[in-house]
Amino acid sequence: MSSAIDSLFIYNHTTSSFPQPHVVYIINVIRENGNQYEVLRRYSEFVTLKEALEVPFPLPPKHVFATSFLPSAWVDNQLIEERKRGLQMFLTHLLHRLDARSSATFLAFIGASDLVMNESCFWPKAGLPEMSFKGTLMPKEILKNEPERTTKPIAAAYYPSWASDSSPPHKIDFSKFDVLFFAFATPNGEAGINWDSGAQESLKNLVSCVRRSGHPTKIVLSVGGWGGCHWYSQVMSTEASRTKFVKTLCDTIESYGLDGIDIDWKAAYVYFEPKEYPNSPGSGNPHSPEDAANLLSFFKALRSAIGNSRIISAAVTQLPWLGPKGLPLTNVEEYAKYMSFVNIMNYDVFTSSSHPGPNAPLSDACGTSRQPQATAEAAFKQWTRAGMPASKLLLGLPLYGYVSKSTDKKLSGSFAPSGRILNVAHPKSKRPISLSGAAGDLSKLWGQQIAFCQLVEAGALEKRGEHYVAANGYTMGKVCQTLMIGA
């Protein structure tokens, strides 16, 4: 039985002089059964693939190498390295897009014709390829069966109730947001919800300001949050309690004029161990092997009650919910039928430490991570492989970092965990600490969060033209050495 594609990696390149000098990129193809092989492709073949698939993902710019011979310096040419990175990203996008990765054109391109149901397309076999001729291309008419996806990007943000003083709704430019998740209400033991003091008035004010603005920004109530998940497992455990909870949420939607519900059965990390997540204890929370299945039943009931026009979302980790054996689910297609979005919390992966790690890693680009699953790139791969459409993934980005007192010049490990439970994922923040003192002095914030604006206020960053640069003795490190501003 054929094994599906696990990963693709452009790890090297070579050159050819026929019929004219060109670079050939070596793609390492890894199957899920562990088998590996190489496929060699030139830039023009990537262009052909993009045109055939009609995907929006960009290719790196075409640089013309004006030479009639192949100098040895090509092997380390900076332009080639830049193009390799761009081509790698292009392949990553295709592999994570269901309609692209399952197409005959793509599978043949990576030498996986054994997975092709319709082998009406031909690409050269693995090995040094010849030029691509028009006769080798799949006719575009054949591609009409591929679903066309032109999903508009979604800009969303969490608006916590305790931010109403520092960022009052009347000062928000709602044109910049498609969705605002108001945080938080918390479930209680009676399948109802509780509110923090002043939260209901803050929500009413937010909804009122949005409606008066004339912008179509959606307001969604987030239920749960760090420290607010104690009753989730119980509330989801029976049909009767789920039905009561659904009614509570429906009544809340109608009372406040909301556009949907966000379930924040949350997660934090220790060695990438999920916390406050279905079938996980979190900060001492009750949990059950049936949590994930009960959550699906809840989503079905909620969708039936609120209709298809309103939003149902959930805050999630980089891995899908935990199944009955405590392992991430491998198939979430049924969940996707009832959900609008999953909000990937790709932040607070590491906080303050004497041996710092990245707050919100994009990828394991340096290949040194001890927890390569806890990155944005890995999250995209893990969720789409489990069946969640890419169009339903929202990537959470932090507008803050952490201040660490450390003598390290690079990340330890390079993503070494801090070794302690991180009380994060939308914790209720304290009021910002006043940063009085010498320019660049962040000593008052050692061990704490720092907002981007505070970096500017403290003088660690300053704006020059359209960019922010390090100042007052701070420097910006290289990505594989450090992801922090260091003095």
RALINVEN-V832942 format. One record per helix or strand of 3 or more residues. SS is the DSSP state (2 for helix, 1 for strand). FROM is the first residue (numbers start at 1). TO is the last residue. Records with the same first field share a line. If there is no record, write none. Layout:
SS=FROM-TO  FROM-TO
//
This chain:
1=5-16  22-31  36-42  156-160  179-187  193-195  218-224  260-264  311-316  341-344  393-395  400-402  449-451  461-464  467-470
2=43-53  72-76  78-95  98-101  104-109  113-115  134-136  140-145  161-163  169-171  174-176  199-213  232-236  239-256  291-306  333-336  376-385  390-392  443-445  452-458
//
